[in-house]
Amino acid sequence: MKAILITLWAKIKASYWFVPLLMAIGAITLSFLTTALDYRLGTSWINNTNWLYGNEPEGARAVLSTVAGSMITVAGVTFSMTILSISHTTSQVGPRLLNNFMSDKANQFTLGVFISTFLYCLMVLRTVRSAESPPPGLSVAEAEQLELLGAFVPHVAMIVGVGMAIASVGVLIFFIHHVPETIHVSNIVARVGRRLNSQIDRQFPARVGEPTDADCEVDAPVVLPPWFDESAEKVVSEGTGYLEYIDGDGLLDLASRHDLVLHVQVSPGDFVTSKTVLLLASPKERLSEEAAEDISAMFVYGAQRTATQDLRFQVNQLVEVAMRALSPGVNDPFTAISCMDWLQSALETLADRELPSPHRYDDDQKLRLIAEPTSFRAFASLIFDQLRPYVAADRNASLQMMEVIGNLAVEVRSAEDRRLLARHACALRRECRRAINDTRTLTSVSRRYRDVLRLLTDADQRIRARQTGRWN
């Protein structure tokens, strides 16, 4: 249940209608409050205020009708501008960035202001009442006693409505300035890059103090109990789609309650079918049908990948923009360079984080859950392997990727990670030799490659000196 609620709340917050809906409800509530205040205050107060002018019922209706009609028209134009800018930009940078535009709070706020002003004026308009003749069978005194003759103009509500209209004009000016900034490719890449760094900070704890000797070694492999494979039972998916969220705390609680050891086989972002094995549970004698159903409920699927737990999805967004920028139809290497800069920032952030252990224990220190985290090596391979064929054919992009690898060489703490970076640099140089015919470009790439190897060697020497106490 927790997993479903978390993913549902994430989708609601990213929805285009969420903020406008809240603002519309607030506007309707405000209309009731202001008209109730008008009923309580009456009309004498406005006659004693020199800088305010009272309105007759006909004038009040005209003002409120004008504001309401203009606001719904502007809201339609605003929505059309947003959809047009989104469709134009996604054709350039990729459709998977569509959710980033739809979740833009500035766009949601702008649409919400116009709709709220329209609804507010509409609700206030219905309270305006003109003076009438007494109904047949009633005297004037009786009609006045029953409040059937008196005109009513909600002056406080009108002042608030006019103020909202003036504020809407300011919001429209802001929106006209905001739309070009929203669709600028540099700002698009920067937003995705910042969101990726923020997600890494939330999912991985920061490294505190100096690394131990174990930090310089290859990450320990996932170790299973010797009896696990023989007594394990498969728990398959009950649905089909992209895995959006895994409730790790819920799985740990279920494993403790049923005295199980669970080995998770999938990760957020994977596409699962009705035959996909989600995890292995051991011993199978304790895995009842009800427990299997509860375990399956900890996995939430959707029609598309989301950024809730899937870091690879956000990495692929930047990779896709870079690929499209380096395609022959676009030929924009500087956008690709910007993407690589933000990917470098994400890899540096990840390199400085302590990856969580794949083994999770309960309060009694019993092994309950085994879930292998995504490592720095997996992220580096995801980025460099996908971009290499596109980068290798462009001089600026290939030199930039070599520089990114060199910058990462002085940041990573694992010797295995540094060897991985050396292999990626070698593969890029080899790919450039096949794709580029210009001798000067190849010379620049080779020179940058040698610089990378020197940085990697110097990093290894510094680590060894620090371990033996010779480094200050």
Legacy VTK file of the C-alpha trace (Angstrom):
# vtk DataFile Version 3.0
C-alpha trace
ASCII
DATASET POLYDATA
POINTS 472 float
0.000 0.000 0.000
2.846 2.373 0.861
4.496 1.779 -2.511
1.257 2.525 -4.359
0.639 5.704 -2.363
4.187 6.991 -2.950
4.037 6.452 -6.707
0.514 7.869 -6.882
1.573 10.998 -4.993
4.609 11.405 -7.282
2.365 11.201 -10.358
-0.147 13.654 -8.894
2.565 16.215 -8.115
3.955 15.868 -11.654
0.503 16.232 -13.227
-0.283 19.433 -15.103
-3.668 19.804 -13.394
-2.559 19.425 -9.757
-1.623 23.021 -8.933
-4.467 24.580 -11.018
-6.963 22.327 -9.255
-5.770 23.412 -5.800
-5.864 27.060 -6.830
-9.374 26.677 -8.303
-10.641 25.192 -5.044
-9.001 28.043 -3.151
-10.650 30.626 -5.422
-14.114 29.146 -4.880
-13.537 29.115 -1.121
-12.342 32.737 -1.236
-15.501 33.790 -3.099
-17.687 32.404 -0.298
-15.583 34.124 2.364
-15.572 37.548 0.689
-19.298 37.541 -0.065
-20.019 36.468 3.516
-17.915 39.410 4.684
-19.917 41.713 2.424
-23.183 40.519 3.928
-21.789 41.251 7.383
-20.306 44.698 6.606
-23.102 46.032 4.419
-22.505 49.034 2.103
-22.040 51.924 4.504
-18.299 51.416 4.838
-17.599 52.046 1.151
-19.516 55.326 1.164
-17.222 56.571 3.922
-14.033 55.640 2.009
-13.013 58.427 -0.340
-10.617 56.439 -2.530
-13.099 53.647 -3.211
-16.127 53.898 -5.420
-19.321 51.918 -5.015
-20.969 50.174 -7.934
-24.554 49.680 -8.895
-25.645 46.091 -9.620
-25.461 46.596 -13.398
-21.937 48.021 -13.196
-20.822 45.218 -10.877
-22.141 42.608 -13.295
-20.347 44.294 -16.192
-17.004 44.392 -14.343
-17.200 40.811 -13.133
-18.374 39.530 -16.523
-15.525 41.338 -18.295
-12.880 39.953 -15.935
-14.278 36.414 -16.065
-14.561 36.377 -19.872
-11.089 37.795 -20.434
-9.486 35.382 -17.947
-10.905 32.242 -19.554
-9.780 33.544 -22.955
-6.258 34.222 -21.695
-6.219 30.801 -20.020
-6.983 29.169 -23.371
-4.231 31.147 -25.082
-1.793 30.288 -22.288
-2.572 26.587 -22.527
-2.163 26.693 -26.321
1.221 28.426 -26.007
2.367 25.821 -23.514
1.313 22.879 -25.669
2.898 24.460 -28.757
6.213 25.091 -27.008
6.216 21.591 -25.540
5.518 19.906 -28.880
8.217 21.969 -30.605
10.852 21.307 -27.963
10.194 17.599 -27.519
10.673 17.119 -31.261
14.194 18.521 -30.803
15.302 17.010 -27.484
13.154 13.868 -27.248
9.673 12.883 -26.076
10.913 11.467 -22.764
11.424 15.029 -21.529
7.705 15.760 -21.876
7.022 15.108 -18.182
9.605 17.737 -17.240
7.584 20.398 -19.045
4.258 19.159 -17.701
5.576 19.275 -14.129
6.929 22.823 -14.484
5.415 24.618 -11.487
5.578 28.025 -13.206
3.388 26.790 -16.072
0.978 25.189 -13.623
0.838 28.332 -11.501
0.139 30.545 -14.515
-2.736 28.421 -15.712
-4.024 28.167 -12.140
-4.067 31.972 -11.705
-6.214 32.520 -14.798
-8.642 29.703 -14.020
-8.892 30.794 -10.378
-9.680 34.392 -11.336
-12.340 33.183 -13.770
-14.007 30.915 -11.210
-13.823 33.545 -8.479
-15.539 36.199 -10.595
-18.125 33.672 -11.761
-18.995 32.695 -8.194
-19.188 36.324 -7.050
-21.280 37.307 -10.076
-24.111 35.052 -9.010
-24.515 36.984 -5.719
-25.109 40.394 -7.332
-28.773 41.322 -6.950
-30.779 44.272 -8.317
-33.653 46.025 -6.560
-37.027 44.544 -7.462
-40.735 45.362 -7.128
-42.683 43.558 -4.397
-44.172 40.242 -5.490
-47.948 40.073 -5.899
-49.722 39.687 -2.563
-46.948 41.333 -0.512
-46.703 44.897 0.619
-43.504 46.903 0.354
-42.940 46.646 4.113
-43.385 42.880 4.063
-41.055 42.509 1.066
-38.404 44.649 2.720
-38.711 42.610 5.892
-38.104 39.458 3.863
-35.111 41.138 2.054
-36.707 40.629 -1.346
-36.388 44.217 -2.597
-32.933 45.394 -1.569
-30.070 45.441 -4.084
-26.842 43.675 -3.100
-23.399 44.450 -4.492
-20.464 42.565 -2.900
-17.978 45.435 -2.810
-15.256 43.573 -0.918
-15.512 40.619 -3.299
-15.351 42.978 -6.290
-12.227 44.698 -4.991
-10.589 41.304 -4.520
-11.673 40.256 -8.041
-10.224 43.406 -9.622
-7.006 42.829 -7.667
-6.827 39.278 -8.971
-7.315 40.578 -12.533
-4.434 43.041 -12.108
-2.252 40.266 -10.676
-3.177 38.063 -13.636
-1.779 40.672 -16.013
1.521 40.509 -14.160
1.475 36.716 -14.295
0.851 36.882 -18.058
3.927 39.085 -18.503
5.950 36.634 -16.415
4.668 33.694 -18.471
5.623 35.325 -21.780
9.155 35.694 -20.393
9.170 32.194 -18.877
8.176 30.199 -21.973
11.294 31.035 -24.046
13.494 30.202 -21.058
11.659 26.924 -20.534
12.269 25.681 -24.074
15.908 26.827 -24.220
17.956 23.674 -24.550
20.608 24.805 -22.045
17.976 25.318 -19.369
16.373 21.966 -20.216
19.685 20.157 -19.793
20.469 22.077 -16.582
17.122 21.168 -15.002
17.586 17.478 -15.758
21.188 17.599 -14.500
20.226 19.278 -11.220
17.394 16.814 -10.693
19.786 13.919 -11.298
22.293 15.255 -8.752
19.518 15.818 -6.240
18.248 12.267 -6.725
21.749 10.860 -6.171
22.025 12.848 -2.932
18.731 11.392 -1.707
19.429 7.778 -2.637
23.075 7.475 -1.619
24.536 8.535 1.747
27.487 10.871 1.660
30.993 9.623 2.344
32.186 10.868 5.735
35.874 11.103 6.702
38.771 9.373 5.003
38.175 6.197 3.013
39.346 2.905 4.486
41.533 0.412 2.694
38.446 -1.490 1.619
37.205 1.542 -0.255
40.069 1.182 -2.698
39.247 -2.394 -3.547
36.676 -3.856 -5.889
33.188 -3.838 -4.419
32.404 -7.091 -2.691
30.086 -9.348 -4.703
26.651 -10.313 -3.481
27.042 -13.265 -1.120
24.138 -15.686 -0.694
23.765 -18.202 2.101
24.970 -21.660 0.960
21.483 -23.130 1.357
19.703 -20.334 -0.498
19.552 -21.697 -4.061
18.305 -25.125 -3.054
15.440 -23.821 -0.912
14.466 -20.663 -2.857
11.075 -20.078 -4.471
10.419 -17.647 -7.318
7.977 -14.766 -6.901
6.826 -13.608 -10.334
5.244 -10.349 -11.399
1.490 -9.929 -11.295
1.479 -7.210 -13.954
3.242 -5.915 -17.041
4.993 -2.582 -17.402
7.986 -0.563 -16.274
8.954 -0.979 -12.656
8.493 2.415 -11.024
8.991 1.781 -7.330
10.178 -0.943 -4.946
9.193 -0.631 -1.286
12.393 -1.869 0.360
11.175 -1.219 3.903
8.007 -3.175 3.173
9.997 -6.120 1.797
12.246 -6.107 4.859
9.229 -6.089 7.163
7.595 -8.972 5.277
10.823 -10.975 5.335
11.104 -10.526 9.105
7.461 -11.367 9.690
7.601 -14.615 7.699
11.246 -15.433 8.587
12.412 -15.303 4.944
15.495 -14.235 3.026
14.649 -12.310 -0.159
16.965 -11.784 -3.128
15.641 -9.045 -5.416
16.195 -9.775 -9.112
14.945 -6.526 -10.705
15.545 -2.811 -10.248
13.457 0.329 -10.923
13.256 1.050 -14.641
13.228 -2.600 -15.742
10.401 -3.778 -17.945
8.624 -6.732 -16.357
6.031 -9.129 -17.714
3.734 -11.640 -16.062
6.590 -14.190 -16.219
9.374 -11.984 -14.866
10.927 -13.171 -11.605
10.817 -10.296 -9.130
12.767 -12.002 -6.373
13.745 -15.321 -4.865
12.396 -16.177 -1.400
13.919 -18.792 0.880
12.986 -21.104 2.471
10.019 -21.831 0.240
8.192 -23.714 3.000
7.518 -20.396 4.751
6.355 -18.613 1.589
2.589 -18.910 1.706
0.311 -17.741 -1.086
-0.723 -14.750 0.996
2.898 -13.823 1.669
3.704 -14.042 -2.052
0.823 -11.678 -2.836
2.003 -9.232 -0.173
5.522 -9.329 -1.591
4.256 -8.674 -5.136
2.348 -5.644 -3.837
5.684 -4.030 -2.911
6.460 -3.622 -6.643
4.614 -0.891 -8.571
4.457 -0.855 -12.380
3.513 1.812 -14.899
3.254 2.474 -18.614
6.459 4.515 -18.670
9.664 4.979 -16.758
9.692 7.628 -14.036
12.343 9.356 -11.956
10.922 8.224 -8.594
13.684 5.646 -7.996
15.114 5.178 -11.491
18.391 7.081 -11.807
19.078 5.421 -15.142
16.014 7.114 -16.597
17.373 10.577 -15.823
20.796 9.614 -17.142
19.171 8.404 -20.361
17.369 11.731 -20.716
20.686 13.585 -20.898
22.192 10.891 -23.106
19.248 11.144 -25.504
19.596 14.923 -25.820
23.308 14.496 -26.558
22.616 11.792 -29.159
20.048 13.935 -30.945
22.380 16.942 -30.850
25.159 14.919 -32.532
22.870 13.452 -35.206
23.479 14.677 -38.794
20.072 16.343 -38.907
20.813 18.593 -35.894
24.632 18.762 -35.767
24.864 20.706 -32.499
27.961 19.463 -30.650
27.817 22.252 -28.061
24.501 20.971 -26.711
26.108 17.529 -26.471
29.037 19.080 -24.593
26.601 20.674 -22.142
24.987 17.265 -21.554
28.383 15.689 -20.919
29.228 18.425 -18.414
26.121 17.619 -16.366
26.744 13.883 -16.693
30.257 14.470 -15.380
28.768 16.335 -12.420
26.448 13.394 -11.697
29.287 10.866 -11.916
31.458 12.977 -9.600
28.589 13.168 -7.119
28.111 9.403 -7.336
31.844 8.730 -6.995
31.874 10.610 -3.690
29.019 8.560 -2.232
29.157 5.392 -0.182
27.060 2.793 -1.978
24.657 0.975 0.348
25.428 -2.626 1.164
23.497 -5.196 -0.869
22.809 -7.106 2.369
20.035 -5.749 4.602
19.489 -7.039 8.136
16.602 -6.783 10.577
16.768 -5.555 14.177
18.079 -8.966 15.292
20.970 -8.754 12.771
19.541 -11.532 10.619
19.988 -11.347 6.867
16.584 -10.598 5.329
17.020 -8.775 2.024
19.633 -8.847 -0.728
19.359 -6.071 -3.318
22.415 -5.137 -5.343
22.696 -1.332 -5.782
23.646 0.290 -9.065
27.369 1.039 -8.935
29.523 3.832 -10.336
30.843 1.414 -12.950
27.331 0.656 -14.174
26.511 4.348 -14.538
29.812 5.121 -16.286
29.295 2.289 -18.752
25.692 3.378 -19.332
26.889 6.859 -20.291
30.100 6.230 -22.210
29.004 3.105 -24.078
25.846 4.769 -25.369
27.490 8.052 -26.347
30.740 6.725 -27.808
29.491 5.947 -31.369
27.990 9.445 -31.661
30.835 11.315 -29.973
33.638 9.622 -31.905
32.613 11.232 -35.213
32.816 14.803 -33.878
36.053 16.549 -32.922
34.640 18.823 -30.198
32.524 16.123 -28.592
35.292 13.509 -28.583
37.772 15.895 -26.966
35.158 16.827 -24.379
34.482 13.188 -23.493
38.213 12.616 -23.039
38.302 15.626 -20.732
35.329 14.278 -18.763
37.128 10.964 -18.268
40.264 12.820 -17.170
38.320 14.910 -14.653
36.702 11.784 -13.248
40.110 10.114 -12.942
41.073 12.408 -10.069
37.705 11.982 -8.307
37.108 8.234 -8.173
38.489 6.361 -5.167
38.452 2.779 -6.440
41.325 1.308 -8.452
38.817 -0.789 -10.390
36.875 2.358 -11.324
40.046 4.002 -12.588
40.853 0.971 -14.729
37.315 1.156 -16.101
37.832 4.810 -17.051
41.089 3.883 -18.778
39.239 1.251 -20.834
36.583 3.779 -21.833
39.258 6.269 -22.880
41.005 3.589 -24.934
37.731 2.544 -26.578
36.964 6.176 -27.456
40.370 6.696 -29.050
39.951 3.495 -31.058
36.481 4.564 -32.204
37.786 8.012 -33.202
40.483 6.444 -35.362
37.789 4.632 -37.316
35.362 7.552 -37.602
37.651 10.593 -38.072
39.970 11.106 -41.054
41.479 14.422 -40.020
45.064 13.921 -38.819
45.144 16.978 -36.573
41.960 15.890 -34.809
43.336 12.402 -34.233
46.561 13.911 -32.861
44.541 16.045 -30.409
42.514 13.036 -29.307
45.667 10.950 -28.789
47.292 13.745 -26.799
44.208 14.052 -24.597
44.201 10.253 -24.175
47.783 10.296 -22.916
46.838 13.028 -20.461
44.041 10.818 -19.153
46.419 7.890 -18.655
48.849 10.142 -16.800
46.088 11.390 -14.507
44.992 7.833 -13.803
48.566 6.790 -13.021
49.091 9.780 -10.726
45.835 8.958 -8.906
46.975 5.368 -8.336
50.305 6.571 -6.975
48.598 9.016 -4.593
46.309 6.289 -3.274
49.192 3.877 -2.719
51.244 6.606 -1.017
48.310 7.480 1.252
47.854 3.840 2.202
51.509 3.406 3.113
51.616 6.696 5.027
53.979 8.489 2.633
51.361 10.950 1.392
50.739 14.209 3.258
LINES 1 473
472 0 1 2 3 4 5 6 7 8 9 10 11 12 13 14 15 16 17 18 19 20 21 22 23 24 25 26 27 28 29 30 31 32 33 34 35 36 37 38 39 40 41 42 43 44 45 46 47 48 49 50 51 52 53 54 55 56 57 58 59 60 61 62 63 64 65 66 67 68 69 70 71 72 73 74 75 76 77 78 79 80 81 82 83 84 85 86 87 88 89 90 91 92 93 94 95 96 97 98 99 100 101 102 103 104 105 106 107 108 109 110 111 112 113 114 115 116 117 118 119 120 121 122 123 124 125 126 127 128 129 130 131 132 133 134 135 136 137 138 139 140 141 142 143 144 145 146 147 148 149 150 151 152 153 154 155 156 157 158 159 160 161 162 163 164 165 166 167 168 169 170 171 172 173 174 175 176 177 178 179 180 181 182 183 184 185 186 187 188 189 190 191 192 193 194 195 196 197 198 199 200 201 202 203 204 205 206 207 208 209 210 211 212 213 214 215 216 217 218 219 220 221 222 223 224 225 226 227 228 229 230 231 232 233 234 235 236 237 238 239 240 241 242 243 244 245 246 247 248 249 250 251 252 253 254 255 256 257 258 259 260 261 262 263 264 265 266 267 268 269 270 271 272 273 274 275 276 277 278 279 280 281 282 283 284 285 286 287 288 289 290 291 292 293 294 295 296 297 298 299 300 301 302 303 304 305 306 307 308 309 310 311 312 313 314 315 316 317 318 319 320 321 322 323 324 325 326 327 328 329 330 331 332 333 334 335 336 337 338 339 340 341 342 343 344 345 346 347 348 349 350 351 352 353 354 355 356 357 358 359 360 361 362 363 364 365 366 367 368 369 370 371 372 373 374 375 376 377 378 379 380 381 382 383 384 385 386 387 388 389 390 391 392 393 394 395 396 397 398 399 400 401 402 403 404 405 406 407 408 409 410 411 412 413 414 415 416 417 418 419 420 421 422 423 424 425 426 427 428 429 430 431 432 433 434 435 436 437 438 439 440 441 442 443 444 445 446 447 448 449 450 451 452 453 454 455 456 457 458 459 460 461 462 463 464 465 466 467 468 469 470 471
